Amino acid sequence: MTTLAIIIPPIIDLSMNINEKMHVYNVHWHPKVKIKKLGSFKKVNRETRQITIGTHTGTHVDAPRHFINKGKTIEHIPLSTLCGEAIILDFSKFPLKKEIQVEDLKKKLGKRKIKPRVVIRYDWELRSNKKNYFTDHPFLSKKACEWLVKKKIKLIALDCPQPDNPLNSKGSPCDAENHKVFLGKNIIIAEYLINLKKIKKNYFDLYICPLKIDQGDGSPARCFAVV
């Protein structure tokens, strides 16, 4: 009798752990994480916890509603948009605050074919919980975002807080212009990914799994790559 071996491809977890010490964007509409044990084995013979998190805590998904008035909410985003073929573009050697232009994207892409899901790697997780995590990351130019829109991508995923320049020319927080370019065309954004350096292939299957929150502008997500 012949025994067939089942080969399971490597699965890489791309998600941050959620805990009370993790960084969150320091504004009132991004609550800090709180986790409280309610049930214990000593008292009720089981464990349960109450968690307080924002819809954009840790590794998460931005639904169009996040910046588009009356935009699509998280529970209406098809799984076929969130899961499937992806390509990774490595910008981990780019300087701090570098603006990525269309030509930079084309150079990184080379002769490879673009996929419906584009993953941008900065290795920005190395700055987790540091002061410059939210202020110094590289970012996409508006024209670079518009170029990706023309390529008919479905989703863009990054290992930093956002696709935008974190500060405008006056040093104030940006108004998320690039968010609006993508979300206005129903292109979903996944942010705060980790472990992108572990992906050693150009193409892989990406799975973005947010909570199904009614009228959700976004949601924390478990994300992973199958390579």
C-alpha positions as CSV (number, residue, x, y, z in Angstrom):
1,M,0.0,0.0,0.0
2,T,1.4,3.4,-1.0
3,T,1.3,6.2,1.6
4,L,1.0,9.7,0.2
5,A,2.8,12.4,2.1
6,I,0.8,15.6,2.7
7,I,3.0,18.6,2.4
8,I,1.8,21.6,4.3
9,P,3.3,24.9,3.0
10,P,4.9,27.2,5.6
11,I,2.5,29.6,7.3
12,I,3.9,32.9,8.6
13,D,2.0,34.9,11.2
14,L,1.9,38.6,10.3
15,S,0.0,39.8,13.3
16,M,1.0,41.7,16.4
17,N,0.1,40.3,19.9
18,I,-2.6,42.4,21.6
19,N,-1.6,43.5,25.1
20,E,-1.9,46.5,27.4
21,K,1.7,47.6,26.7
22,M,1.3,47.9,23.0
23,H,1.5,51.3,21.3
24,V,-1.6,53.0,20.0
25,Y,-2.0,56.2,18.1
26,N,-2.0,58.9,20.7
27,V,-5.3,60.6,20.1
28,H,-8.6,60.3,21.9
29,W,-10.3,58.3,19.2
30,H,-7.8,55.5,19.5
31,P,-8.4,53.9,23.0
32,K,-5.6,52.2,24.9
33,V,-5.8,48.5,25.2
34,K,-7.4,47.2,28.5
35,I,-7.7,43.5,29.3
36,K,-9.4,42.4,32.5
37,K,-9.9,38.9,33.8
38,L,-13.5,38.3,34.7
39,G,-13.8,34.6,35.2
40,S,-11.2,32.3,36.9
41,F,-10.8,28.6,37.5
42,K,-10.8,29.3,41.3
43,K,-14.1,31.1,41.2
44,V,-16.2,29.8,38.2
45,N,-14.0,26.9,36.9
46,R,-13.1,28.7,33.7
47,E,-11.3,31.8,32.4
48,T,-12.9,34.7,30.6
49,R,-11.7,38.2,29.9
50,Q,-13.1,41.6,29.0
51,I,-11.1,43.5,26.3
52,T,-11.2,47.1,25.4
53,I,-9.6,47.9,22.0
54,G,-10.2,50.3,19.2
55,T,-11.1,49.3,15.7
56,H,-7.6,50.3,14.6
57,T,-5.6,48.6,17.3
58,G,-2.5,46.6,16.4
59,T,-2.5,44.7,13.1
60,H,-5.8,45.8,11.6
61,V,-7.9,46.5,8.5
62,D,-9.2,49.9,7.3
63,A,-12.6,49.7,5.7
64,P,-13.6,52.5,3.3
65,R,-15.9,53.9,6.1
66,H,-12.8,54.9,8.0
67,F,-12.3,58.0,5.8
68,I,-15.1,57.9,3.2
69,N,-18.5,59.2,4.4
70,K,-21.1,56.4,3.8
71,G,-18.3,54.1,2.5
72,K,-18.4,50.3,2.8
73,T,-18.1,48.9,6.3
74,I,-16.0,46.0,7.4
75,E,-18.7,43.4,7.4
76,H,-19.4,44.0,3.8
77,I,-15.9,43.5,2.5
78,P,-15.8,40.2,0.6
79,L,-13.4,37.5,1.8
80,S,-12.3,37.2,-1.8
81,T,-10.8,40.7,-1.5
82,L,-9.0,40.0,1.8
83,C,-7.6,36.6,0.8
84,G,-5.6,35.5,-2.2
85,E,-2.6,36.1,-4.3
86,A,-0.1,38.8,-3.2
87,I,3.2,40.3,-4.1
88,I,5.7,41.8,-1.7
89,L,7.8,44.9,-2.5
90,D,10.9,45.4,-0.3
91,F,11.6,49.0,0.7
92,S,13.3,48.0,4.0
93,K,16.5,49.8,2.9
94,F,14.8,53.1,2.2
95,P,15.8,56.1,4.5
96,L,13.5,57.4,7.2
97,K,10.6,59.6,5.9
98,K,11.4,58.6,2.3
99,E,8.6,59.3,-0.2
100,I,8.2,56.4,-2.5
101,Q,7.5,57.5,-6.1
102,V,6.0,55.7,-9.0
103,E,9.4,55.0,-10.4
104,D,10.4,53.3,-7.1
105,L,7.5,51.0,-7.4
106,K,8.2,50.1,-11.0
107,K,11.9,49.5,-10.1
108,K,11.0,47.1,-7.3
109,L,8.4,45.4,-9.4
110,G,10.8,44.8,-12.2
111,K,9.6,42.1,-14.6
112,R,7.3,40.6,-12.1
113,K,3.6,40.8,-12.6
114,I,1.6,42.8,-10.1
115,K,-0.9,40.9,-8.0
116,P,-4.4,42.0,-6.6
117,R,-2.8,42.4,-3.2
118,V,0.4,44.4,-2.7
119,V,2.4,44.1,0.4
120,I,4.9,46.9,1.3
121,R,7.8,45.9,3.5
122,Y,9.8,48.5,5.6
123,D,10.7,46.2,8.5
124,W,9.1,49.0,10.6
125,E,8.2,46.6,13.4
126,L,11.8,47.0,14.6
127,R,10.7,50.4,15.8
128,S,7.6,49.2,17.7
129,N,6.9,51.2,20.9
130,K,9.6,53.8,20.0
131,K,8.8,57.5,19.7
132,N,9.4,57.6,15.9
133,Y,7.2,54.6,15.1
134,F,4.4,57.0,14.1
135,T,6.4,59.8,12.6
136,D,9.4,58.6,10.6
137,H,8.3,55.8,8.5
138,P,8.7,55.9,4.6
139,F,5.4,56.6,2.8
140,L,3.9,56.5,-0.7
141,S,3.4,59.6,-2.8
142,K,-0.1,60.4,-3.9
143,K,0.9,59.6,-7.5
144,A,2.3,56.2,-6.4
145,C,-1.1,55.4,-4.8
146,E,-3.0,56.5,-7.9
147,W,-0.7,54.3,-10.0
148,L,-1.5,51.3,-7.9
149,V,-5.2,52.1,-8.2
150,K,-4.8,52.0,-12.0
151,K,-3.2,48.6,-11.7
152,K,-6.6,47.4,-10.2
153,I,-5.3,46.1,-6.9
154,K,-7.8,45.0,-4.3
155,L,-5.7,45.5,-1.2
156,I,-2.5,47.1,0.1
157,A,-0.8,45.9,3.3
158,L,2.0,47.6,5.1
159,D,4.2,46.9,8.2
160,C,3.9,50.5,9.3
161,P,1.0,52.7,10.7
162,Q,-0.2,54.1,7.3
163,P,0.5,54.7,3.6
164,D,0.6,58.4,4.1
165,N,3.2,60.9,5.0
166,P,2.7,61.0,8.8
167,L,3.4,64.8,8.9
168,N,2.4,67.6,6.5
169,S,4.8,70.4,5.5
170,K,4.1,72.3,8.7
171,G,4.9,69.3,10.9
172,S,1.2,68.7,11.8
173,P,-0.5,65.3,11.5
174,C,-1.5,64.5,7.9
175,D,-5.1,64.4,6.7
176,A,-4.7,60.9,5.3
177,E,-4.8,61.8,1.6
178,N,-3.5,58.5,0.5
179,H,-6.0,56.6,2.6
180,K,-8.7,58.5,0.7
181,V,-7.1,57.6,-2.7
182,F,-7.3,53.8,-1.8
183,L,-10.5,53.7,0.3
184,G,-12.4,55.9,-2.1
185,K,-11.9,53.2,-4.7
186,N,-12.8,50.4,-2.3
187,I,-9.1,49.3,-2.1
188,I,-8.7,47.9,1.4
189,I,-5.8,48.8,3.6
190,A,-4.1,46.5,6.2
191,E,-1.6,48.1,8.6
192,Y,0.8,47.3,11.4
193,L,1.9,43.9,9.9
194,I,5.0,42.1,11.2
195,N,7.4,39.4,10.1
196,L,7.4,40.4,6.4
197,K,11.2,39.7,6.3
198,K,10.3,36.0,6.8
199,I,8.6,35.9,3.4
200,K,11.3,34.7,1.0
201,K,9.2,34.4,-2.2
202,N,8.0,37.1,-4.5
203,Y,4.4,35.7,-4.6
204,F,2.4,34.1,-1.9
205,D,-1.1,33.7,-0.6
206,L,-2.1,36.4,1.9
207,Y,-5.0,36.0,4.4
208,I,-6.4,39.1,6.1
209,C,-9.1,38.1,8.7
210,P,-10.8,41.0,10.5
211,L,-13.7,40.7,12.9
212,K,-17.1,41.0,11.3
213,I,-18.2,44.1,13.1
214,D,-21.6,45.7,12.1
215,Q,-21.0,49.2,10.7
216,G,-17.3,48.8,11.4
217,D,-14.9,51.4,10.1
218,G,-12.1,48.9,10.6
219,S,-11.1,45.9,12.8
220,P,-8.2,44.2,14.4
221,A,-7.2,41.3,12.2
222,R,-5.3,38.0,12.3
223,C,-3.1,38.1,9.2
224,F,-0.9,35.4,7.8
225,A,1.0,34.4,4.7
226,V,1.1,30.9,3.1
227,V,4.3,30.5,1.1
